[in-house]
Amino acid sequence: MRTRLMALTLGLLAGTSPLLLAHHSFSAEYDANQPVKVTGVVTKVEWQNPHIWFFVDVKDDQGKVTNWGFSAGPPGVLQRRGISRNAMKTGDVIVVEGFRARDGSNNASGGKVTFPDGRSVFTASNEDKAPK
Amino acid sequence: MLNVQKFAAGLAPLLVIALAATLNAQSKPGARIPRLADGKPDFTGMWDNPKEPGARGAATVFDKAKMAPFVPGGEALFYEPRTGDPRHDEPRAFCMPSGFPSAFLGPYPVQLIQTPQHLVMSTEFMNVTRIIPLDGRPHKTDIEPTFYGEPIGRWEGDTLVIEARNYKRWSLDDWYYQNPKEYRMHSDAFHTIERLRRIDANTIAYEFTVDDPKIFTRPWSVQWEMKRHPEWDTTGLYEMVCNENNRCEGGKCREGK
């Protein structure tokens, strides 16, 4: 199914960010061979440990809306990086790039968020692979 | 006799140079380091995790080239195959502990708080805290082994030596995050020796020695550094509670908006 706003790209990962210490292994939960890039509207932000999650409604060509969940860095790590819980709000239209969950669900790691004004926020955890 | 005097006179500058080199190896000349009222170096502050001097990334795995040879049977104890069971292969994905030293080696700040009696060493990663008595007391002989062991400190001049024992068998480092086939484990005979020296206002020389006689023929060491980050003082460590919202525990994501 071709989608207008959601583009899933399968292929080999170009980035080779080292896997560092996490409370989980990136490779156990996400598939670095399944990059995902979506554009949608933020429906919820969970600013919680061990990783923040944010959810995005993504509409396809037929108008069907799918809600995607994205995992990012721990709140403390992001805060030290200068990214506060106010960086992303419900209703924001964002582009998210990351890697799909291995279990096939509509979840992914969300390493990079871009806002309509072009601002780009690196939301990946220290240990997660991030899209280049 | 004259020759001896000449020889001694010629030797003196060399001795001065050698002495200066020795002192330099212990602490930088003229380096001002904070001290407690009892005169001991004060390690209190916010620090980056221990890592190779100049390294960009965290020291999450030990360099195999620096390890001692295996004792007979040691290699089988050291490398443990992964089984496919996430509870065995990814215990931290279920919020199980990383253990020591692994928990302190990631890219997260470490806060040190020192009193004459204790050094408190706390990392933001999972908010793991070691409370280390500094009186050199003997290790206990009748306690259950733990993930973080029983650390006890003592002073050797300006060097704080922390020896820890009573570890349970657990992963040594993050090797199992890099190699899909195996863990690297320490045994229940694991014994660690940390030597901390504050060599200038912003640097701790941190030598880490692994002594595991069930696995290695002799102790082996790595030389790390910790760098001071005063800009983290105002915020301190942030809370990190693993069970709060562990949505993709063990690789199965929980649905829900």
Chai-1 contact restraints between the chains, C-beta under 6 A:
chainA,res_idxA,chainB,res_idxB,connection_type,confidence,min_distance_angstrom,max_distance_angstrom,comment,restraint_id
A,P18,B,G57,contact,1.0,0.0,6.0,A-B,restraint_1
A,L19,B,Y177,contact,1.0,0.0,6.0,A-B,restraint_2
A,L20,B,A58,contact,1.0,0.0,6.0,A-B,restraint_3
A,L20,B,T60,contact,1.0,0.0,6.0,A-B,restraint_4
A,L20,B,G106,contact,1.0,0.0,6.0,A-B,restraint_5
A,L20,B,P107,contact,1.0,0.0,6.0,A-B,restraint_6
A,L21,B,T60,contact,1.0,0.0,6.0,A-B,restraint_7
A,L21,B,G106,contact,1.0,0.0,6.0,A-B,restraint_8
A,L21,B,D174,contact,1.0,0.0,6.0,A-B,restraint_9
A,H23,B,R92,contact,1.0,0.0,6.0,A-B,restraint_10
A,H23,B,C242,contact,1.0,0.0,6.0,A-B,restraint_11
A,H24,B,R92,contact,1.0,0.0,6.0,A-B,restraint_12
A,H24,B,A93,contact,1.0,0.0,6.0,A-B,restraint_13
A,S25,B,E90,contact,1.0,0.0,6.0,A-B,restraint_14
A,S25,B,Y177,contact,1.0,0.0,6.0,A-B,restraint_15
A,A28,B,E90,contact,1.0,0.0,6.0,A-B,restraint_16
A,A28,B,A93,contact,1.0,0.0,6.0,A-B,restraint_17
A,A28,B,G251,contact,1.0,0.0,6.0,A-B,restraint_18
A,E29,B,C248,contact,1.0,0.0,6.0,A-B,restraint_19
A,E29,B,G251,contact,1.0,0.0,6.0,A-B,restraint_20
A,K44,B,K257,contact,1.0,0.0,6.0,A-B,restraint_21
A,E46,B,N245,contact,1.0,0.0,6.0,A-B,restraint_22
A,Q48,B,E244,contact,1.0,0.0,6.0,A-B,restraint_23
A,Q48,B,N245,contact,1.0,0.0,6.0,A-B,restraint_24
A,N49,B,M240,contact,1.0,0.0,6.0,A-B,restraint_25
A,N49,B,V241,contact,1.0,0.0,6.0,A-B,restraint_26
A,N49,B,E244,contact,1.0,0.0,6.0,A-B,restraint_27
A,P50,B,C242,contact,1.0,0.0,6.0,A-B,restraint_28
A,W53,B,R247,contact,1.0,0.0,6.0,A-B,restraint_29
A,F55,B,K257,contact,1.0,0.0,6.0,A-B,restraint_30
A,N67,B,K257,contact,1.0,0.0,6.0,A-B,restraint_31
A,P74,B,M240,contact,1.0,0.0,6.0,A-B,restraint_32
A,G76,B,E124,contact,1.0,0.0,6.0,A-B,restraint_33
A,G76,B,Y238,contact,1.0,0.0,6.0,A-B,restraint_34
A,G76,B,M240,contact,1.0,0.0,6.0,A-B,restraint_35
A,A101,B,C253,contact,1.0,0.0,6.0,A-B,restraint_36
A,R102,B,G251,contact,1.0,0.0,6.0,A-B,restraint_37
A,D103,B,K252,contact,1.0,0.0,6.0,A-B,restraint_38
A,D103,B,C253,contact,1.0,0.0,6.0,A-B,restraint_39
A,S105,B,C253,contact,1.0,0.0,6.0,A-B,restraint_40
A,N107,B,C253,contact,1.0,0.0,6.0,A-B,restraint_41
A,N126,B,P107,contact,1.0,0.0,6.0,A-B,restraint_42
